[in-house]
Amino acid sequence: MNRYIGCYPEKPEEQEEFVVDPSNPETIPKFVDPVPIPDTAKPVNQSSSYKEKERYYHIVMKEGKHRFHKYFPLTTIWGYNGTYPGPTFEVPKDVHVKVKWENKLPRKHIFPVDHTLHGTMDTPDVRTVVHLHGANVDAASDGHPDAWYSRDNQYVGHKYSREVYEYTNHQAGATLWYHDHAIGITRLNVYAGLAGFYLIRDFLEERLNLPKGSFEIPLLIQDKTFNTDGTLFYPDNATPPVENPIPSTPSFFFGNTIAVNGKLWPFMEVEPRKYRFRILNGSNLRAYEFKLDNGEVFHQIGTDLGLLHHPVEIESFILEPAERMDLIIDFSKYKGQEIILQNIAPTPPSPGMDQIMKFKVSKELSCPDTSTIPKELMPMHKINPALATKERTMILDETTDHYGRTVHLLNDKMWSDPATEKPKLDTIEIWHIVNNFGFPHPIHLHLVHFEILGRKEFTAEDFDENGNYKFDIEKLTPPLNYETGPKDVVRADPGQVTSIVMHFKEHAGDYVWHCHILEHEDNDMMRPLVVEN
């Protein structure tokens, strides 16, 4: 443990000796670190053939040291360019981007590797592949779980086909993110720090006059647990039960601290003006429900994959793992005040998990606030569900493996089973996601954006003799008011059917769909998605 003498909590008259134990959240002072802003990714030097509409980046995955809290020792992390979070890409729509993602990580993992999972039994412990989450991208650059590669590409997975990934960015401006997706160890690699923002900008954003520059802030939210010496903790599931293989991946793992852009419970000094925040839940499992403790509303302007038609005022909102929220907070009425961003989601008991960060409206206006919250954002051209050529009923269920461990599955099939979802290029499909569990699952589809049609509590009468859902759009509860934009992750609520509609266009090839609870994804809650010409 680390012993410090200082002002705790933030009052000079209360100087005292106190002990910070990184493994005990009750000893960790809150709101003592400013929230950091991730570095911006920079294109490398270009050759004489460089075109204005093409950028080339070289990003190296390597081990680094990171200080999660001012009273913590340095912690070993894995990061893109050795930083956590990784550098933020900011790219214009339709500008062609090439990225060489290079693996220079150690050959031994910093966390226990379960060698009983698909893709882990006869492969190196440390493998990586980068998935640009939310990208409209060719299959070869999607970051397929079996396109992994070890350090220096010494060993590669059977789907590996290219060293330099290409992103056309042919999609609307949106908050994407990139993270590891290697088969069987995604949960470990992302938890170690392999995650970062990728922002696509378009002409509409500029015309809308939203807050920008230093008044636009990306916030990556992840929960973490630490050992006493400040190293990151991830369970090996040694007990119970003792008959399980060790290490053995857990079905659930909640961290007991909240990191925002890599700092635990930080603060942010803001001016009395409007700020735009792009919030990403990058946690393995934990969902958050965000609320401001002074009752101020959020002005939502976008979802996972772009802007809404009209802004929505919301008092709170839920983000499941991998979901994003694009919003504006207006601090203009709160000069001199402090506002806490709360987490009001019911969570396993752990001190401090009801708070995320603090805003201090303590800075003077640096310039007049001329930004606006437009009445109309992106005119919506919704997908017409009547044009769907196929409906699919997708069952979320569980089984047990030969060790007796719970395994969460999609349609009672494992990752290695033959592909059953094979949509045709340039067709529209409706998927009905049936959640038989007592808790939500965030379901993510690669390649496509979709729209949420609605949800319905189900009974046996809602299915025909073949188990297909009897769809009636008039009986659905509409999506929540903050779910009406383009999405790539949907919260499948327990005991309900969640219906989504999507258009498969532009790209064919091998993709995947999966639960974005990373412990579930790594243990067979992931399936092939093959778009056929």
C-alpha positions as CSV (number, residue, x, y, z in Angstrom):
1,M,0.0,0.0,0.0
2,N,1.1,3.6,-0.6
3,R,1.2,6.1,2.3
4,Y,0.8,9.8,1.6
5,I,0.5,13.0,3.5
6,G,-1.7,15.6,1.8
7,C,-4.9,17.5,1.7
8,Y,-7.6,15.0,2.0
9,P,-10.3,15.7,1.1
10,E,-9.2,18.9,-0.7
11,K,-9.3,21.0,2.5
12,P,-6.0,22.5,3.8
13,E,-7.2,22.4,7.4
14,E,-7.7,18.7,7.2
15,Q,-4.1,17.8,6.3
16,E,-3.4,14.3,7.6
17,E,-1.7,11.1,6.8
18,F,-3.8,8.7,4.9
19,V,-3.3,5.3,3.2
20,V,-4.3,4.6,-0.4
21,D,-4.8,0.9,-1.1
22,P,-5.5,0.5,-4.9
23,S,-7.4,-2.7,-4.2
24,N,-9.8,-1.0,-1.8
25,P,-11.9,1.7,-3.5
26,E,-12.9,3.2,-0.1
27,T,-9.3,4.4,0.4
28,I,-9.1,6.1,-3.1
29,P,-9.8,9.9,-3.0
30,K,-12.2,11.0,-5.8
31,F,-12.0,14.1,-8.0
32,V,-8.3,14.7,-7.5
33,D,-7.1,14.2,-11.1
34,P,-8.1,16.2,-14.1
35,V,-9.7,14.2,-16.9
36,P,-7.0,13.7,-19.6
37,I,-7.8,14.1,-23.3
38,P,-6.4,11.3,-25.5
39,D,-3.7,12.3,-28.0
40,T,-4.7,12.7,-31.6
41,A,-3.4,10.1,-34.1
42,K,-1.1,11.7,-36.6
43,P,-0.5,10.5,-40.2
44,V,3.1,9.4,-40.8
45,N,5.3,11.1,-43.5
46,Q,3.8,10.7,-46.9
47,S,5.5,9.8,-50.1
48,S,5.4,12.0,-53.2
49,S,2.4,10.0,-54.4
50,Y,0.4,11.0,-51.3
51,K,-3.1,12.2,-52.3
52,E,-5.2,14.7,-50.5
53,K,-7.9,12.1,-50.1
54,E,-5.6,9.5,-48.5
55,R,-4.0,9.3,-45.1
56,Y,-1.5,6.7,-43.8
57,Y,-1.1,5.8,-40.1
58,H,1.3,3.5,-38.3
59,I,0.0,2.4,-34.8
60,V,2.1,0.1,-32.6
61,M,0.5,-2.0,-29.9
62,K,3.0,-2.2,-27.0
63,E,3.3,-2.4,-23.3
64,G,3.4,0.9,-21.4
65,K,3.2,2.5,-17.9
66,H,0.1,4.5,-16.9
67,R,-0.9,6.3,-13.7
68,F,-4.6,5.7,-13.1
69,H,-4.6,8.0,-10.0
70,K,-2.2,10.6,-8.6
71,Y,-1.8,8.4,-5.5
72,F,-1.2,5.2,-7.4
73,P,2.2,3.8,-8.6
74,L,2.6,3.4,-12.3
75,T,0.5,0.5,-13.7
76,T,1.5,-1.8,-16.6
77,I,-1.0,-1.5,-19.5
78,W,-1.1,-2.5,-23.1
79,G,-1.9,0.4,-25.4
80,Y,-2.0,1.6,-29.0
81,N,1.3,3.5,-29.3
82,G,1.7,2.5,-25.7
83,T,-0.9,4.8,-24.4
84,Y,-4.3,4.3,-22.7
85,P,-6.7,5.2,-24.2
86,G,-5.1,5.0,-27.6
87,P,-4.8,8.1,-29.8
88,T,-8.0,9.5,-31.3
89,F,-8.4,9.4,-35.0
90,E,-10.2,12.4,-36.5
91,V,-10.9,11.8,-40.2
92,P,-13.2,13.4,-42.8
93,K,-15.9,11.4,-44.4
94,D,-14.8,9.7,-47.7
95,V,-11.1,10.4,-47.0
96,H,-9.3,7.0,-47.6
97,V,-7.3,5.9,-44.5
98,K,-4.7,3.2,-44.3
99,V,-3.5,1.9,-41.0
100,K,-0.6,-0.4,-40.2
101,W,-1.5,-2.0,-36.9
102,E,1.7,-3.5,-35.6
103,N,1.9,-6.0,-32.7
104,K,5.0,-5.3,-30.5
105,L,3.4,-6.7,-27.3
106,P,5.2,-9.1,-24.9
107,R,4.8,-12.8,-25.7
108,K,3.5,-13.5,-22.2
109,H,0.1,-12.1,-21.3
110,I,-0.3,-9.9,-18.2
111,F,-3.6,-11.7,-17.3
112,P,-4.5,-15.4,-16.9
113,V,-5.3,-17.0,-20.3
114,D,-8.0,-19.7,-20.3
115,H,-6.8,-22.3,-22.8
116,T,-10.1,-24.1,-23.0
117,L,-11.8,-21.5,-25.2
118,H,-12.1,-21.5,-28.9
119,G,-8.9,-20.1,-30.5
120,T,-6.8,-20.4,-27.4
121,M,-5.8,-24.1,-27.2
122,D,-3.0,-24.3,-29.7
123,T,-2.2,-20.6,-30.4
124,P,0.2,-18.1,-28.8
125,D,-1.0,-16.5,-25.6
126,V,-0.7,-13.0,-27.0
127,R,-2.5,-12.3,-30.3
128,T,-4.2,-9.2,-31.6
129,V,-6.4,-7.9,-34.3
130,V,-8.0,-4.5,-34.6
131,H,-11.7,-4.0,-35.1
132,L,-12.9,-0.6,-36.1
133,H,-16.3,-0.8,-34.3
134,G,-19.1,0.7,-36.4
135,A,-17.1,0.9,-39.7
136,N,-18.6,0.4,-43.1
137,V,-15.6,-1.6,-44.2
138,D,-14.4,-4.4,-46.5
139,A,-14.3,-7.7,-44.8
140,A,-10.5,-8.0,-45.1
141,S,-10.1,-4.8,-42.9
142,D,-12.9,-5.5,-40.4
143,G,-10.8,-7.2,-37.8
144,H,-12.2,-10.7,-38.0
145,P,-11.5,-12.6,-34.7
146,D,-9.5,-15.3,-36.7
147,A,-7.5,-12.7,-38.6
148,W,-5.2,-12.4,-35.5
149,Y,-1.5,-12.1,-35.5
150,S,1.2,-12.5,-32.9
151,R,4.2,-10.2,-32.2
152,D,6.0,-9.3,-35.5
153,N,3.4,-11.4,-37.4
154,Q,5.4,-14.5,-36.5
155,Y,2.1,-16.5,-36.3
156,V,-1.2,-15.5,-37.9
157,G,-4.8,-16.8,-37.8
158,H,-6.4,-18.5,-40.8
159,K,-8.4,-15.4,-41.7
160,Y,-5.4,-13.1,-41.7
161,S,-4.9,-11.6,-45.2
162,R,-3.4,-8.2,-44.9
163,E,-0.9,-6.2,-42.9
164,V,-2.3,-2.7,-43.7
165,Y,-6.0,-2.1,-43.1
166,E,-8.0,0.2,-45.3
167,Y,-11.0,2.4,-44.2
168,T,-12.9,4.3,-46.8
169,N,-14.9,6.3,-44.2
170,H,-17.8,6.2,-46.6
171,Q,-20.5,6.9,-43.9
172,A,-22.0,9.7,-42.0
173,G,-20.0,11.5,-39.3
174,A,-20.1,9.4,-36.1
175,T,-18.4,8.3,-33.0
176,L,-16.6,5.0,-33.8
177,W,-14.0,3.3,-31.7
178,Y,-11.3,0.8,-32.3
179,H,-10.4,-2.1,-30.0
180,D,-8.9,-5.6,-30.0
181,H,-11.0,-8.5,-31.3
182,A,-8.7,-11.5,-31.1
183,I,-10.5,-14.8,-30.7
184,G,-10.7,-16.0,-27.1
185,I,-8.8,-13.2,-25.5
186,T,-10.7,-10.0,-26.5
187,R,-11.8,-9.5,-22.9
188,L,-8.2,-9.5,-21.7
189,N,-6.7,-7.3,-24.4
190,V,-9.4,-4.6,-24.1
191,Y,-9.2,-4.7,-20.3
192,A,-5.4,-4.3,-20.6
193,G,-6.0,-1.0,-22.5
194,L,-6.4,-1.7,-26.2
195,A,-9.1,0.8,-27.0
196,G,-9.4,4.2,-28.6
197,F,-11.8,6.7,-30.4
198,Y,-12.2,7.1,-34.1
199,L,-14.2,10.1,-35.1
200,I,-15.6,10.6,-38.6
201,R,-16.5,14.2,-39.5
202,D,-18.7,15.4,-42.3
203,F,-19.9,18.7,-43.8
204,L,-23.2,18.5,-41.9
205,E,-21.4,18.7,-38.5
206,E,-19.7,21.9,-39.6
207,R,-22.9,23.5,-40.8
208,L,-24.7,22.8,-37.6
209,N,-22.3,24.9,-35.5
210,L,-22.0,22.5,-32.6
211,P,-19.5,23.0,-29.8
212,K,-16.1,22.0,-31.1
213,G,-12.3,22.3,-30.5
214,S,-11.5,22.3,-26.8
215,F,-15.3,22.3,-26.1
216,E,-15.8,18.8,-27.7
217,I,-14.6,16.0,-25.4
218,P,-14.5,12.2,-25.9
219,L,-15.0,10.2,-22.7
220,L,-14.1,6.5,-22.5
221,I,-15.7,4.9,-19.5
222,Q,-14.4,1.6,-18.2
223,D,-14.5,-0.2,-14.8
224,K,-11.2,-1.6,-13.4
225,T,-10.0,-3.5,-10.3
226,F,-6.5,-3.3,-9.0
227,N,-4.2,-5.3,-6.8
228,T,-2.7,-3.8,-3.7
229,D,0.5,-2.9,-5.6
230,G,-1.5,-1.0,-8.2
231,T,-1.3,-3.6,-11.0
232,L,-4.6,-4.4,-12.8
233,F,-6.5,-7.4,-11.5
234,Y,-8.4,-9.9,-13.6
235,P,-9.7,-13.2,-12.0
236,D,-8.3,-16.6,-12.8
237,N,-11.5,-18.2,-11.2
238,A,-9.3,-20.6,-9.1
239,T,-12.2,-21.0,-6.6
240,P,-15.0,-22.0,-6.7
241,P,-15.5,-24.6,-8.0
242,V,-12.1,-26.3,-7.8
243,E,-13.0,-28.8,-10.6
244,N,-12.9,-26.1,-13.2
245,P,-9.7,-25.7,-15.2
246,I,-7.5,-22.9,-13.9
247,P,-7.4,-20.2,-15.3
248,S,-11.1,-20.3,-16.2
249,T,-12.9,-17.3,-17.8
250,P,-15.7,-15.9,-15.6
251,S,-19.2,-15.4,-16.9
252,F,-19.3,-12.0,-15.2
253,F,-16.6,-9.6,-14.1
254,F,-17.3,-6.2,-12.6
255,G,-14.5,-3.8,-11.8
256,N,-14.8,-1.8,-8.5
257,T,-13.5,1.6,-9.8
258,I,-14.5,3.8,-12.7
259,A,-11.9,5.1,-15.1
260,V,-12.6,8.0,-17.4
261,N,-10.1,8.4,-20.2
262,G,-7.8,6.4,-17.9
263,K,-8.2,8.3,-14.6
264,L,-10.2,7.1,-11.7
265,W,-13.1,9.4,-10.8
266,P,-11.5,12.5,-12.3
267,F,-12.8,16.1,-12.5
268,M,-13.0,18.5,-15.4
269,E,-12.9,22.3,-15.1
270,V,-15.3,23.8,-17.6
271,E,-16.4,27.2,-18.7
272,P,-20.0,28.4,-18.3
273,R,-20.9,27.4,-21.8
274,K,-22.1,24.5,-24.0
275,Y,-19.8,21.4,-24.3
276,R,-20.2,18.4,-26.6
277,F,-19.4,15.0,-25.1
278,R,-18.9,11.8,-27.0
279,I,-19.4,9.1,-24.3
280,L,-18.4,5.5,-24.9
281,N,-19.0,2.6,-22.5
282,G,-15.8,0.6,-23.1
283,S,-16.4,-1.8,-20.2
284,N,-16.3,-5.5,-20.5
285,L,-19.6,-6.1,-18.8
286,R,-20.9,-3.1,-16.8
287,A,-23.8,-1.0,-18.0
288,Y,-24.1,2.6,-16.8
289,E,-27.1,4.9,-16.4
290,F,-25.9,8.5,-16.6
291,K,-27.5,11.4,-14.7
292,L,-26.4,14.9,-13.6
293,D,-26.8,15.3,-9.8
294,N,-28.2,18.9,-10.2
295,G,-31.0,17.8,-12.4
296,E,-29.7,19.5,-15.6
297,V,-30.8,17.7,-18.8
298,F,-28.6,16.2,-21.5
299,H,-29.2,17.5,-25.0
300,Q,-28.7,14.3,-27.0
301,I,-27.7,14.9,-30.6
302,G,-26.5,11.4,-31.7
303,T,-26.4,7.7,-31.2
304,D,-23.7,5.1,-32.0
305,L,-23.4,5.8,-35.7
306,G,-24.5,9.4,-36.3
307,L,-26.8,12.3,-35.6
308,L,-30.5,12.1,-34.7
309,H,-33.2,13.8,-36.7
310,H,-34.0,16.2,-33.9
311,P,-32.1,16.7,-30.5
312,V,-33.7,15.1,-27.5
313,E,-33.7,16.4,-23.9
314,I,-33.1,13.5,-21.5
315,E,-32.6,13.4,-17.8
316,S,-30.8,10.0,-17.8
317,F,-29.7,7.3,-20.3
318,I,-28.3,3.8,-20.2
319,L,-25.3,2.7,-22.1
320,E,-24.5,-1.0,-22.4
321,P,-20.9,-2.1,-23.3
322,A,-19.8,-0.6,-26.7
323,E,-22.8,1.8,-27.0
324,R,-22.0,5.5,-27.6
325,M,-23.9,8.7,-26.8
326,D,-23.3,12.1,-28.5
327,L,-24.7,14.9,-26.4
328,I,-24.4,18.5,-25.3
329,I,-24.4,19.8,-21.7
330,D,-25.0,23.5,-21.2
331,F,-23.1,24.8,-18.1
332,S,-24.0,28.4,-18.7
333,K,-26.3,28.7,-15.7
334,Y,-23.9,27.1,-13.3
335,K,-20.9,29.4,-12.9
336,G,-19.0,28.6,-9.7
337,Q,-20.9,25.3,-9.1
338,E,-19.8,21.7,-9.1
339,I,-21.8,19.0,-10.8
340,I,-21.3,15.2,-10.5
341,L,-22.0,12.9,-13.4
342,Q,-23.7,10.0,-11.6
343,N,-24.2,6.3,-12.4
344,I,-27.7,5.5,-11.1
345,A,-27.7,2.0,-12.6
346,P,-28.2,-0.8,-10.1
347,T,-24.8,-2.5,-9.7
348,P,-23.1,-5.0,-7.4
349,P,-22.3,-3.3,-4.1
350,S,-19.1,-1.4,-4.4
351,P,-18.2,2.0,-2.8
352,G,-18.2,4.9,-5.2
353,M,-19.7,3.2,-8.3
354,D,-22.6,5.6,-8.2
355,Q,-20.2,8.4,-9.3
356,I,-18.3,8.8,-12.5
357,M,-16.7,12.2,-12.6
358,K,-17.1,15.8,-11.5
359,F,-17.6,19.0,-13.5
360,K,-16.3,22.2,-12.0
361,V,-17.7,25.3,-13.6
362,S,-14.7,27.3,-12.5
363,K,-13.1,28.7,-15.6
364,E,-13.8,32.1,-17.1
365,L,-15.3,32.3,-20.6
366,S,-12.3,32.3,-23.0
367,C,-14.5,33.6,-25.8
368,P,-18.3,34.1,-26.4
369,D,-20.2,30.8,-26.8
370,T,-21.7,31.1,-30.3
371,S,-22.4,27.3,-30.7
372,T,-26.0,26.1,-31.0
373,I,-28.2,23.2,-30.3
374,P,-30.0,23.0,-33.7
375,K,-33.7,22.2,-33.9
376,E,-33.0,19.8,-36.7
377,L,-29.8,17.7,-37.1
378,M,-29.8,14.9,-39.7
379,P,-32.9,14.5,-41.8
380,M,-33.8,10.8,-41.3
381,H,-34.5,8.5,-44.2
382,K,-35.5,5.4,-42.3
383,I,-35.3,1.9,-43.5
384,N,-38.7,0.7,-44.6
385,P,-39.3,-2.6,-42.8
386,A,-42.0,-3.5,-45.4
387,L,-39.1,-4.0,-47.8
388,A,-37.4,-6.7,-45.7
389,T,-36.9,-9.9,-47.7
390,K,-36.1,-12.0,-44.6
391,E,-36.9,-12.2,-40.9
392,R,-34.7,-14.1,-38.5
393,T,-35.5,-15.2,-34.9
394,M,-32.4,-15.1,-32.8
395,I,-32.4,-16.9,-29.5
396,L,-30.1,-15.9,-26.6
397,D,-29.8,-18.9,-24.4
398,E,-27.3,-20.9,-22.4
399,T,-25.8,-24.4,-22.0
400,T,-23.0,-26.0,-20.0
401,D,-19.7,-27.2,-21.3
402,H,-18.1,-30.5,-20.4
403,Y,-16.5,-28.8,-17.3
404,G,-20.0,-27.9,-16.1
405,R,-19.5,-24.2,-16.7
406,T,-22.2,-21.9,-18.1
407,V,-21.8,-21.0,-21.7
408,H,-24.0,-18.2,-23.3
409,L,-25.0,-18.9,-26.9
410,L,-26.7,-17.4,-29.9
411,N,-29.3,-19.7,-31.5
412,D,-27.8,-22.7,-29.5
413,K,-24.7,-22.7,-31.7
414,M,-21.0,-22.2,-31.0
415,W,-18.5,-20.1,-32.8
416,S,-17.1,-23.1,-34.7
417,D,-20.5,-24.2,-36.0
418,P,-21.2,-23.5,-39.7
419,A,-22.5,-20.0,-40.5
420,T,-26.3,-19.8,-40.5
421,E,-26.7,-16.0,-41.0
422,K,-26.0,-15.4,-44.7
423,P,-27.8,-12.3,-45.9
424,K,-27.7,-11.4,-49.5
425,L,-26.0,-8.2,-50.6
426,D,-28.4,-5.3,-51.1
427,T,-31.2,-6.8,-49.1
428,I,-33.1,-5.7,-46.0
429,E,-33.6,-8.0,-43.1
430,I,-35.4,-7.8,-39.7
431,W,-33.9,-9.7,-36.8
432,H,-35.9,-10.5,-33.7
433,I,-33.6,-11.0,-30.7
434,V,-35.2,-13.2,-28.0
435,N,-33.5,-12.8,-24.6
436,N,-34.3,-15.8,-22.3
437,F,-31.9,-14.5,-19.7
438,G,-32.7,-12.4,-16.6
439,F,-30.4,-9.6,-17.6
440,P,-29.7,-7.5,-20.7
441,H,-27.3,-8.4,-23.5
442,P,-25.7,-5.8,-25.8
443,I,-25.8,-7.3,-29.3
444,H,-23.5,-5.9,-31.9
445,L,-23.5,-6.5,-35.7
446,H,-20.4,-5.8,-37.7
447,L,-20.6,-3.8,-40.9
448,V,-24.2,-2.6,-40.9
449,H,-26.0,0.1,-39.0
450,F,-29.5,-0.8,-37.9
451,E,-32.6,0.9,-36.5
452,I,-34.5,-0.4,-33.5
453,L,-38.1,-1.1,-34.4
454,G,-39.2,-1.8,-30.8
455,R,-39.5,-4.4,-28.1
456,K,-42.2,-6.7,-26.7
457,E,-42.5,-9.0,-23.7
458,F,-42.9,-12.5,-25.1
459,T,-44.9,-15.6,-24.3
460,A,-45.1,-19.0,-26.0
461,E,-48.0,-17.7,-28.1
462,D,-45.6,-15.2,-29.8
463,F,-43.9,-18.1,-31.7
464,D,-45.1,-20.4,-34.4
465,E,-44.6,-24.2,-34.4
466,N,-41.1,-23.8,-35.8
467,G,-40.1,-21.3,-33.1
468,N,-40.2,-18.3,-35.4
469,Y,-41.4,-15.0,-33.9
470,K,-44.8,-13.9,-35.1
471,F,-44.0,-10.3,-35.9
472,D,-46.5,-7.5,-35.6
473,I,-45.0,-4.1,-35.6
474,E,-48.1,-2.5,-34.1
475,K,-47.6,-4.5,-30.9
476,L,-44.1,-3.3,-30.2
477,T,-43.1,-0.8,-27.6
478,P,-41.2,1.9,-29.5
479,P,-37.5,2.3,-28.8
480,L,-36.6,4.7,-26.0
481,N,-36.4,8.4,-27.1
482,Y,-32.6,8.2,-27.0
483,E,-32.4,5.1,-29.2
484,T,-34.0,6.5,-32.4
485,G,-30.8,7.1,-34.4
486,P,-28.5,4.7,-36.3
487,K,-27.1,2.0,-34.1
488,D,-24.7,-0.9,-34.2
489,V,-25.3,-2.1,-30.6
490,V,-28.7,-2.8,-29.1
491,R,-29.7,-3.7,-25.6
492,A,-31.7,-6.9,-25.7
493,D,-33.8,-6.7,-22.5
494,P,-34.6,-9.8,-20.5
495,G,-37.8,-11.6,-21.3
496,Q,-38.4,-9.5,-24.4
497,V,-38.0,-9.7,-28.1
498,T,-36.1,-6.8,-29.6
499,S,-36.7,-6.2,-33.3
500,I,-34.2,-4.4,-35.5
501,V,-34.0,-3.7,-39.2
502,M,-30.9,-3.3,-41.4
503,H,-29.8,-3.0,-45.0
504,F,-26.8,-5.0,-46.1
505,K,-25.1,-3.0,-48.8
506,E,-21.7,-2.1,-50.3
507,H,-19.7,-5.0,-48.9
508,A,-19.8,-8.8,-49.0
509,G,-17.7,-11.3,-47.1
510,D,-17.0,-12.7,-43.7
511,Y,-18.1,-10.7,-40.7
512,V,-19.4,-11.6,-37.2
513,W,-22.2,-10.7,-34.8
514,H,-22.0,-11.2,-31.1
515,C,-22.8,-10.2,-27.5
516,H,-20.6,-7.3,-26.5
517,I,-20.2,-8.6,-22.9
518,L,-16.6,-9.5,-23.6
519,E,-16.6,-12.5,-21.3
520,H,-19.5,-13.9,-23.2
521,E,-18.1,-13.0,-26.6
522,D,-14.9,-14.9,-25.8
523,N,-16.8,-18.0,-24.7
524,D,-18.9,-18.7,-27.8
525,M,-21.6,-16.0,-27.7
526,M,-20.4,-15.0,-31.2
527,R,-21.4,-16.2,-34.6
528,P,-20.3,-15.8,-38.2
529,L,-22.1,-13.3,-40.4
530,V,-21.5,-14.0,-44.1
531,V,-22.8,-11.4,-46.6
532,E,-23.2,-13.1,-49.9
533,N,-23.1,-11.6,-53.4
